[in-house]
Amino acid sequence: MDIQKAIMTYKQSKVLGENNVAKPEIKINETTWQCDKSEPGRIEIQEENEEIIIKMQTKTWDILQINDIQVYDDTLKKDKINNLTVEDKASERTEIQDKEKFELWKLYRFSFDFKIPENFPIIDNRLVIGQWKQRASQNWASNNPIIAQRFRNGKYSIWFNNTGDPKGKKGNTLVGEKIDAENILGRRIHAEYEIKFSEQKDWYITIKHDGNLIWEFHWKTSSSSQEYPVWTYYENKFYFKFGLYKDNYKKRVIELKSEEDNEDNRKKIKAIKKAQEDENNGNPMTIYFKNYSANFIG
């Protein structure tokens, strides 16, 4: 089945409350990607110089999630957005997920290329670009990524949760330094991560961009601890997701308007409204991804 048709079929099954439809999948090289976090037409497979490129876009209402509940029915989305309050959470996404699960206490090397276009919106709004998460045996436990790539307010950054708290409420650690937009936008970045998932201090991570070491860290990682033991809430499995996962524009404007009325916040609101206008004019948030591999190395 064509991937767009498969995504539409999956979406319709969710609208109807059916749970027996398989997640849409595409296979690129040796990796099978699941596309359940995407609307039809937001994932495009391109070929350039014998390389397969995945183009991903996200728009307002795409896989809309309000207060941890996903809204699949298009007729309900407008009503949900129109009634947002400052206390609500609202996000949208277009993501693909590596179907393979990676195991605790093993060392893996992940590598991939990505490109954020030069005209990407520079706004003060939460955006996660890629993330590693631990597979949960209970739905509430699966929210916070262990490692997350983010782009916000013109800064690209990588964050790491080594607290053992599955919700990340005990804090996340900034990996290295934030990278300015001028050093990330419009460039093809080759990223390489070596990760050993472990509950012990023998865990470590190294991160490279274009062969240059960004960060190296030795500690423990997994969404588990004595307070949240892995055998109670989590499986010994991890997975990787890539794409665009952002807060809803209207929700962010409501937040900013609830804060102090100053020049800085007015500029932030103006930039978000410009991003929304660009989206309405056919220029939605876009990212490119290719050459992914995930290999067990020890």
N, C-alpha and C positions, 0 to 999 in steps of 0.2 A: 504494500500500500504506500502511496505517496506520503511523505512525512507531514505535509500540511493537512492532508485528509485525516491522517492518524491523530494529529494533535486536535483537530476539530471533533473527531469521534470521541476522543478521551474527554474533552471539555463538555460535550453534550451529555456524556455518561455521568459526569459530576453534577451537572445541572439537575439531572433526573434522580440523583442520589444512588446511582448504581456503583458497585465496587468491584465488578467482575471484568472490567475492561483493562487490558494490559497497558502499561505506560508506553507511550510512543518511543521508539528507539531508532537511532541511526548508528551505523558502524563506519568509522573513519580510521583507516589503517588497522591497528590492532585493538582499538578501543571502541566499546559499545557505550554510547551516550543515551541516557534517558532524558526525554524532553517534556516531562510532565509539568514543569514550571514555565510554560510558554503559551502564548496565544498564537493562533494560526498566522503565518506571514511574518513573524518576528525573527525566525531563524532561517538564514539563507546560506546554502553551501555554494561556494565559489571556487574556481580553479584558476591559478595564476602561476605560470612557469613551473608546471607540474606539481605545484603545492596546492593542497586543499585548505581553503580558508573558511572559517565559520564566522559569518557576519551576524551579529545580534543587535536588536533594537528593542527598546522598551518605551511604552507610551502610558499616559494616564489611564488607570483602570486595568492595566494588564495584570492578570493573576492578582487581583485586588485582595488584600488581607486587612481586615478591620478587627483590631483587638484579638489577634491570633486566630481569627476565623476567616477562611478563604471564601470569597464571594464569586461564584462562577457565572451566575445568571446576569446577563448584561442589563436586563430590565431593573434589577435591584441596585446596580452599582451607582447610578446617578443619585438615587435617593440616599444611599449610604454616605456618599461624599457630601451631599448638600447638608447633611445633618451632623457633620463632624464637630466635635468640641475640642478644646485644648487638652482635655484629659484622654482623648482617644488616641490610639495608635493606628496608622494607616500606611501601608506600603504596597509597592508594585514590583514586579520582577519579570525578567526573561533569563532563565538559567538552564544550563545543561549539567548533568551529573554523571560522572564516571560510574558505570554499573558495578565495577569491581570494588570489593571491600578490602581494606588494608588492615593488617593485624597488629595487635599490641605486641611489643617487645621485638619487632622486626624493623630493619633499616631499609628505607626506600629512597630512590632518587626520582623526583618529579621534574620534568622540564617542559617548557612550552614557550611560544612566542605570543605576544599580544601587542596590540596597537590601539591607543586612544586617539582619535582624530584631533587635528589642530582646532577645529571649531567646537570641541566638546564644551558644554556649559560650565562656567566657573561660578558655582553657587554654594552657599552655605547650607547644604542639605546632605543628610546621611546617604552614602552610596557604598555598597560593598561590591567589589568586582570579582573576587574569588575567595573561596574559603574551604578549610578542612574541618569536618565535624565528626563527632563520634556517634555511631548508630545507637539509638536509644531503644530500650525495651518498653518505655512508657512515654507517651506522647509529650507530656509536659517537659520532659528532660532534654529535648532535642534542640532548644532554641539557640544557644550561644556557640559560635564557632571557636575552635581552639586556636586557629590561625586565620586571619582575615586580611585581605588586601582592600584598601579603601582609597577613595578619592573625594576630597571635600575642600571647598573653598580654595581651589587652586593648589592643593597639596596632595601628593600620593604618599601613602603610608602603609605599613604592615604592622598588625597588632597581634599579640600573643596572650592567650589566657592560660596561665599556669597555676591558677589558684585552687583548682579542684572543684570550684563552685560551678555547677552546670549552667547557671543563669548569668555568670560573669559579674555578679553584683559586688564581688570582692575586688574587682578592678582588672583591667587589661594593661599589658606592658607594650609601650611603643618600641618597635624593633628598629634599631638604628636611628636615623634621622628622617624627617619628612622631606620629600623630594619636590622641588618647585615644578609647577606646570610646564615651564619653558624647557625643562630637562626631561619631560616625560611625554608631552603631547606631540602627536605627529611622528613619533619615532617607533620603529619596530624594536621592542624590548625582548631579549631572550632571558627568561627567568629559569633558574635552577634551584630547587630545594632538595636538600637531603634531610630526611626526617626519620627519627626513631621514636615511635610512640611508646611510652612507658610510664608506669606509675612510680618508678624509681628514679633516682637522680642520674641514672646512666642514659636517660633520654637526651637527645640533642637535636639541634637544627642548624644548618648552615644555609644561607641564602645568597645567591649571586645574581647580578644583572650584567649581561653581556660579558660574563667571565670574571667580573670584579666582585670580590667579597663584600656583601652589604652588612651581614650580621652573622655571628656565631654564638650559640648559647647552649649551655649544658645544665639541664635540670630535669624535672619530671613533667610529663604532660599526659593528660587524659581528663575527661570530665568525671573524675572520680577521686575520692580521698577517703579518709576514715569516716567523714560525715556523709559522703555520697559514694559508697563502695560500688565498684564496677559491676559486681555480680548482682546488685540489687536493682539498679536503674539503667545500666549500660551494658552493651555487648563489647567484646574485645575486637570490634571492627570500626574502621574509620573510612570516610569517603571524601571525595573532592568534587566541588561544584565551581563552575565558572559562568560569569554572565553579568547582568546588571540587576542589582537589588537595592531599591531606593525608597525613601520616604515620599509619600504623596506630596505634591507641590502645595496644594491648598492647605493640607495639614501643617506644613512648615510655615506658611504665611500666617496661619492662625496663631502658632506659637510665637512668632516674632512680634505680632501685633499685641500679644499679651504681655510682652516685655516692655522695657523703657522705650519711649518714643524718642529716638535720637537719630542723628545722621547715618551712623553705621548701620542700624537696623533698617532704615528706609532704603539704603543702598542694597542691602541683602534682599529685601522684598522686591525691589525693582529688577534685580538680576534674575530672581526666580520667575517673575512674570514674563521677562524676556525669554527665558528658556521654554516656558509654556507657549508663548507666541510662536517661537521657532518650531516647536513640535506641531502646532496647529497648521503651520505653513509647510509641513512635509519634511522637517529636519529634526527627527526625534533623537534621543540619546542613543549613540551607536558605539560599538566596540568590535574589534576583530581578534580572532584567536586561531592559532594553528600550531602544528608540529608538537602536539602533546605526546608525552610518553611517561609511563610510571613503571619503574623497574625495581625488583627486589635485589638488594646488593649485600645483605648480610643479616 
